[in-house]
């Protein structure tokens, strides 16, 4: 279930709502581009008649709405664990970016993130503050992995990796998963 404006929707209904919203945005975008293009054309005609080019500023055409495409549902499950208080917002952000991470960095990176998040969520003997700090860092890394390499905040990403590398190898339940995931995550900020 997904909370949308105080209403609970199933995943399928949420997808349909998102698609309807996208179609509405796309229609608005096309109308705006047509209007702005027409106004820019008329301004050019007026300048041509007056004999003074570039007299009036032009409307900049807006960027089209971004459509991610068909969604693949990626979930990280927790059941019968001793997680306690857990910031699920970070987990939702990480799982929401799996499709984009797959596109930018590959399936192997997505699997490494998925295993790492699951291990962090279910690891025993980890303080809640440490667990949430780790999830917050993983959330940032996943968000950065989901965007194009040239737009990533590499220095902050490297600091997140350093923070994780100072904590995760010392947690028995996570150390082996971290040793596999670390090179893949480090490659994001190379």
C-alpha positions in Angstrom: 0.0 0.0 0.0 1.1 3.5 -0.8 0.0 6.6 1.0 -1.0 9.3 -1.6 -2.3 12.5 -0.1 -3.8 10.6 2.9 -5.4 7.9 0.8 -4.0 4.4 0.7 -3.6 2.9 -2.8 -2.4 -0.5 -3.9 0.7 -0.5 -6.0 -1.2 -1.1 -9.2 -3.6 1.8 -8.5 -0.7 4.1 -7.6 1.0 3.2 -11.0 -2.3 4.0 -12.8 -2.5 7.3 -11.0 1.1 8.1 -11.8 0.5 7.4 -15.5 -2.7 9.5 -15.5 -0.7 12.3 -13.9 2.0 12.0 -16.5 -0.4 12.1 -19.4 -2.0 15.3 -17.9 1.5 16.8 -17.5 2.4 15.8 -21.1 -0.8 17.5 -22.4 0.0 20.7 -20.5 3.5 20.6 -21.8 2.4 20.3 -25.4 -0.1 23.2 -25.0 2.6 25.4 -23.4 5.1 24.6 -26.1 2.6 25.4 -28.8 1.6 28.7 -27.1 5.2 29.8 -26.5 6.3 28.8 -30.0 3.4 30.8 -31.5 4.2 33.9 -29.3 7.9 33.6 -30.2 7.0 33.4 -33.9 4.8 36.5 -33.6 7.5 38.4 -31.8 9.9 37.5 -34.7 7.4 38.7 -37.2 7.0 42.1 -35.4 10.7 42.5 -35.2 11.0 41.7 -38.9 8.4 44.3 -39.8 10.1 46.9 -37.6 13.5 46.0 -38.9 15.0 45.6 -35.5 16.0 42.0 -34.7 16.2 40.8 -31.1 14.1 43.7 -29.8 11.8 41.5 -27.7 12.9 38.7 -25.3 11.7 35.2 -26.2 9.9 32.6 -24.1 12.1 29.7 -23.3 10.5 26.5 -24.1 10.1 24.2 -21.1 11.7 20.8 -20.8 9.4 17.9 -21.5 8.2 15.9 -18.5 10.4 12.9 -17.8 8.8 9.5 -18.0 10.8 6.7 -16.4 8.9 4.0 -18.3 7.5 0.7 -17.1 8.3 0.0 -13.5 9.8 -3.0 -12.0 8.8 -3.4 -8.4 11.9 -3.9 -6.2 11.3 -4.6 -2.6 13.4 -5.1 0.5 11.4 -7.2 3.0 11.7 -7.4 6.8 9.8 -9.9 8.8 10.3 -11.4 12.3 13.3 -9.2 13.0 14.5 -7.1 15.9 14.8 -4.0 13.9 13.0 -1.8 16.3 12.7 1.9 15.3 13.7 2.1 11.7 13.6 5.1 9.4 11.6 3.5 6.6 11.8 6.7 4.5 15.3 6.0 3.6 14.5 2.4 2.7 11.6 3.6 0.5 14.0 6.1 -1.2 16.5 3.4 -1.9 14.0 0.9 -3.3 12.4 3.6 -5.4 15.7 4.4 -7.1 16.5 0.7 -8.0 15.2 1.0 -11.5 17.2 4.1 -12.3 20.3 2.6 -10.6 19.9 -0.5 -12.9 19.8 1.8 -15.9 22.9 3.9 -14.8 25.0 1.3 -13.0 23.7 -2.1 -13.9 21.9 -5.0 -12.2 24.9 -6.1 -10.2 24.9 -2.7 -8.3 21.2 -3.0 -7.7 21.6 -6.5 -6.2 24.5 -5.3 -4.0 22.4 -2.4 -2.7 19.4 -4.7 -2.1 21.4 -7.3 -0.2 23.2 -4.6 1.8 19.9 -2.8 2.8 18.3 -6.1 3.8 21.4 -7.0 5.8 21.4 -3.7 7.6 17.7 -3.9 8.3 17.9 -7.4 9.8 21.3 -7.2 11.5 21.3 -8.0 15.2 23.1 -6.0 17.8 23.2 -2.8 15.9 22.1 0.4 17.6 19.1 2.2 16.1 21.1 5.4 15.5 23.9 3.5 13.7 21.3 1.6 11.6 19.5 4.8 10.6 22.9 6.5 9.8 23.9 3.6 7.6 20.5 3.7 5.8 20.8 7.4 5.3 24.2 7.0 3.7 22.9 4.2 1.5 19.9 6.3 0.5 22.3 9.1 -0.7 24.5 6.6 -2.6 21.4 5.0 -4.3 20.1 8.4 -5.2 23.4 9.4 -6.7 23.8 6.1 -8.5 20.4 6.7 -10.2 21.6 9.9 -12.0 24.1 10.3 -14.8 27.8 10.0 -13.8 28.6 13.6 -14.7 25.9 15.0 -12.3 26.9 13.0 -9.3 28.2 14.6 -6.1 31.4 12.6 -6.0 33.1 14.1 -2.9 30.0 13.7 -0.7 29.5 10.1 -2.1 33.1 9.2 -1.2 32.5 10.6 2.3 29.4 8.4 2.6 31.4 5.4 1.5 34.2 6.2 4.1 31.6 6.4 6.8 30.1 3.1 5.8 33.5 1.5 5.5 34.3 2.6 9.0 31.1 1.0 10.4 30.0 -2.0 8.3 33.1 -4.2 8.3 32.8 -4.4 12.1 29.2 -5.8 12.0 29.4 -9.6 11.7 26.1 -10.0 9.8 27.1 -7.3 7.2 30.9 -7.6 6.8 30.9 -10.1 3.9 28.1 -8.4 2.1 29.9 -5.1 2.5 33.2 -6.5 1.1 31.3 -7.5 -2.1 29.2 -4.3 -2.4 32.0 -1.8 -1.6 33.8 -2.0 -5.0 30.6 -1.7 -6.9 29.5 1.3 -4.8 33.0 2.9 -5.0 32.8 2.7 -8.8 29.8 5.0 -8.7 32.0 7.8 -7.5 35.2 7.0 -9.4 
